[in-house]
Amino acid sequence: MQRSPVVIATSVVLASLAWALTLVFGSGPLADSAAALLAVDQLVVGTVIGVGIVLARGRWTRRAALLLLSGQALLGVFLTADGWWIGAVLTTAIGIGAVAGPWLGDWLRKLPRSDGPPTRAVIMNLGLIALPSLVAVTGLDGVPVTGWLLSGFALAAGWAYSQAWLPALWAVRVALPVLGIVAAAALPWWGALVLGLAVTALTALAWSPEVRQATLSPAAVPVDLVPIPPELTPPEVLETAGFDTRGKRTERENP
């Protein structure tokens, strides 16, 4: 394995860890519960993306890493500049330079895997694990119990869906909008609007055929069979299958 992908993935995780520590020990406009929830989710999202860079090698990892690091940089605008803040800003700057640089060019796949999850499935899964951060941001004065329930459900459903469990998909389709409505009801109007739009988008993705396909085993996915002309088939294969060179079935002699 190349060394640079591991270093780049580590920089993303360290940036998330730095902001988690800043949220917990620094000062800012977030209530303690909101800061704690945001800190935990930053670590979860950063770890998922870091592991994705090393193992999945998908093109989505670079986009997701840049989006995460850019969000962390934006978060720094609203926090007090202290020692923790300076360390987090520097770590994020290093992470952005590492991810945006040319070092991942030869490592990430040029084309998506033939057996990999569809794009909408990846977006929905990332959206689920990032939803607690949105709950924390919309709950500036404190995360209500309904917000914690929605966050815990989103993380659990995201993990279960990544294991291709069909019940997890149905849970997202049915339970996520209900929990989202209940959580949004405890927020101010702007928070309810933002959280409602996010939950609506994730629910819509959950009902798409591509997201359903990601829970199917390879044997359950329909495959279009394309006939091969007999003249392009090796003679020994035709003979073993009981066909002649014209593709006609031959009668085998009984032993």
C-alpha positions in Angstrom: 0.0 0.0 0.0 1.2 3.5 -0.8 2.2 5.6 2.2 0.5 8.9 1.1 -3.1 7.7 1.3 -2.6 6.6 4.9 -1.0 10.0 5.7 -3.8 11.9 4.0 -6.5 9.8 5.8 -4.7 10.4 9.1 -4.7 14.1 8.5 -8.5 14.1 8.0 -9.0 12.1 11.2 -6.6 14.4 13.2 -8.5 17.5 11.9 -11.7 16.0 13.2 -10.1 15.1 16.5 -8.7 18.6 16.8 -12.1 20.2 16.3 -13.8 17.7 18.7 -11.3 18.8 21.4 -11.9 22.4 20.5 -15.6 22.0 20.9 -15.3 20.3 24.2 -12.5 22.4 25.9 -12.8 25.6 24.0 -15.5 28.2 24.0 -18.2 29.2 21.6 -21.9 29.9 21.1 -22.9 26.2 21.3 -24.4 24.8 24.5 -22.6 22.0 26.1 -24.9 19.3 24.8 -24.7 20.7 21.3 -20.9 20.9 21.4 -20.7 17.4 22.7 -22.9 15.9 20.0 -21.1 17.9 17.3 -17.7 16.7 18.6 -18.7 13.1 18.6 -20.1 13.2 15.1 -17.1 15.0 13.8 -15.0 12.1 15.0 -17.4 9.6 13.5 -17.6 11.3 10.1 -13.8 11.9 9.9 -13.1 8.3 10.8 -15.5 7.0 8.2 -14.0 9.2 5.5 -10.4 8.3 6.5 -11.1 4.6 6.4 -12.9 5.1 3.0 -9.8 6.8 1.6 -7.5 3.8 2.6 -9.9 0.9 1.9 -12.7 1.9 -0.5 -10.5 4.2 -2.6 -13.7 5.7 -4.0 -13.8 9.1 -5.7 -16.5 10.1 -3.2 -13.9 10.1 -0.4 -12.0 13.1 -1.7 -15.3 15.1 -2.1 -16.5 14.1 1.3 -13.2 14.9 2.9 -13.1 18.4 1.3 -16.7 19.0 2.4 -16.0 18.0 5.9 -12.8 20.0 6.2 -14.5 23.1 4.7 -17.3 22.7 7.2 -14.8 22.6 10.0 -13.1 25.8 8.7 -16.5 27.5 8.6 -17.2 26.3 12.1 -14.0 28.0 13.3 -15.4 31.4 12.4 -18.0 31.1 15.2 -15.7 29.7 17.9 -13.3 31.7 20.1 -9.7 31.9 19.0 -7.6 30.2 21.7 -4.9 27.5 21.8 -7.3 24.7 20.9 -8.7 26.8 18.0 -5.3 27.6 16.6 -4.3 23.9 16.6 -7.6 22.9 14.9 -7.3 25.5 12.2 -3.7 24.5 11.4 -4.7 20.8 11.3 -7.6 21.5 9.0 -5.4 23.6 6.7 -2.9 20.7 6.4 -5.8 18.3 5.8 -7.3 20.5 3.0 -3.8 20.8 1.3 -3.3 17.0 1.6 -6.7 16.0 0.2 -6.8 18.7 -2.6 -3.2 17.9 -3.7 -2.1 15.5 -6.4 -1.2 12.7 -4.0 -4.5 10.9 -4.1 -4.7 11.0 -7.9 -3.1 7.6 -8.5 -4.7 6.0 -5.5 -8.4 6.7 -6.0 -10.2 4.6 -8.5 -10.8 6.3 -11.9 -14.0 4.3 -12.4 -16.5 3.1 -9.8 -16.4 -0.5 -8.8 -18.7 -2.8 -10.7 -19.8 -4.4 -7.4 -19.8 -1.1 -5.4 -22.8 0.7 -3.9 -24.6 3.1 -6.2 -23.9 6.9 -5.8 -27.3 7.6 -4.1 -26.6 4.9 -1.6 -23.3 6.4 -0.6 -24.8 9.9 -0.4 -27.7 8.7 1.9 -25.3 6.7 4.1 -23.0 9.7 4.5 -26.0 11.9 5.1 -27.2 9.7 7.9 -23.9 9.7 9.8 -23.6 13.5 9.3 -27.1 14.2 10.5 -26.2 14.5 14.2 -23.9 17.4 13.3 -26.9 19.2 11.8 -29.0 18.4 14.9 -26.2 20.0 17.0 -25.9 23.1 14.9 -29.7 23.7 14.9 -29.8 23.1 18.7 -27.6 26.1 19.7 -29.2 26.5 23.1 -29.1 22.7 23.8 -30.1 19.5 22.1 -33.5 18.3 23.2 -34.2 14.6 24.0 -35.9 14.2 20.6 -32.7 15.5 18.9 -30.6 12.9 20.7 -33.0 10.2 19.7 -32.9 11.3 16.0 -29.1 11.4 16.2 -28.7 8.0 17.7 -31.2 6.5 15.2 -29.3 8.1 12.3 -25.9 6.7 13.4 -27.4 3.2 14.0 -29.3 3.2 10.8 -26.3 4.4 8.8 -24.1 1.6 10.3 -26.8 -1.1 9.7 -27.4 0.1 6.1 -23.6 -0.1 5.4 -24.0 -3.8 6.3 -26.6 -4.1 3.5 -29.4 -4.9 6.0 -32.8 -4.4 4.3 -34.6 -3.7 7.7 -32.3 -0.7 8.2 -33.5 0.8 4.9 -37.1 0.4 5.9 -36.4 2.0 9.2 -35.0 5.0 7.4 -38.0 5.1 5.1 -40.6 4.9 7.9 -39.0 6.0 11.2 -36.6 8.7 10.0 -39.4 11.2 8.9 -41.3 10.6 12.1 -38.3 11.2 14.3 -37.4 14.2 12.2 -40.8 15.8 12.6 -40.7 15.3 16.3 -37.2 16.7 16.6 -37.9 19.7 14.4 -41.0 20.6 16.5 -38.7 21.4 19.4 -36.5 23.8 17.4 -36.9 27.4 16.4 -38.4 28.0 13.0 -35.1 28.3 11.1 -33.7 25.1 12.8 -36.9 23.2 12.0 -36.8 24.3 8.4 -33.1 23.2 7.9 -33.6 19.9 9.7 -36.8 19.2 7.9 -35.2 19.7 4.5 -32.4 17.4 5.4 -34.7 14.7 6.7 -36.9 15.0 3.6 -33.9 14.7 1.3 -32.6 11.6 3.1 -36.1 10.0 3.1 -36.5 10.7 -0.6 -33.1 9.0 -1.3 -34.2 6.0 0.8 -37.1 5.4 -1.5 -35.0 5.4 -4.7 -34.4 2.1 -6.5 -30.6 2.6 -6.4 -30.6 2.7 -2.6 -32.7 -0.4 -2.5 -30.4 -2.2 -4.8 -27.5 -1.7 -2.4 -29.2 -4.1 0.0 -29.5 -6.9 -2.5 -27.0 -9.8 -2.6 -25.2 -10.2 -6.0 -27.3 -13.3 -6.7 -30.5 -11.3 -6.3 -29.5 -8.5 -8.8 -31.0 -9.2 -12.2 -28.3 -9.6 -14.9 -28.9 -9.3 -18.6 -27.4 -12.3 -20.4 -25.8 -11.7 -23.7 -25.5 -14.8 -26.0 -22.0 -15.5 -27.3 -21.8 -16.6 -31.0 -20.6 -20.2 -31.3 -17.8 -19.1 -33.6 -16.3 -17.0 -30.8 -16.5 -19.8 -28.3 -13.6 -22.1 -27.8 -14.3 -25.6 -29.3 -13.5 -27.4 -26.1 -16.1 -25.3 -24.2 -18.8 -26.1 -26.8 -17.9 -29.8 -26.7 -18.0 -29.9 -22.9 -21.4 -28.2 -23.0 -22.7 -30.7 -25.6 -22.8 -28.4 -28.7 -21.0 -28.6 -32.1 -19.1 -25.7 -33.7 -22.4 -24.4 -35.2 -24.0 -24.1 -31.8 -26.3 -27.1 -32.3 -26.8 -29.6 -29.5 -25.1 -32.9 -30.1 -26.3 -36.3 -28.9 -23.8 -37.9 -26.6 -23.2 -41.6 -26.7 -24.3 -43.5 -23.7 -21.3 -45.0 -21.8 
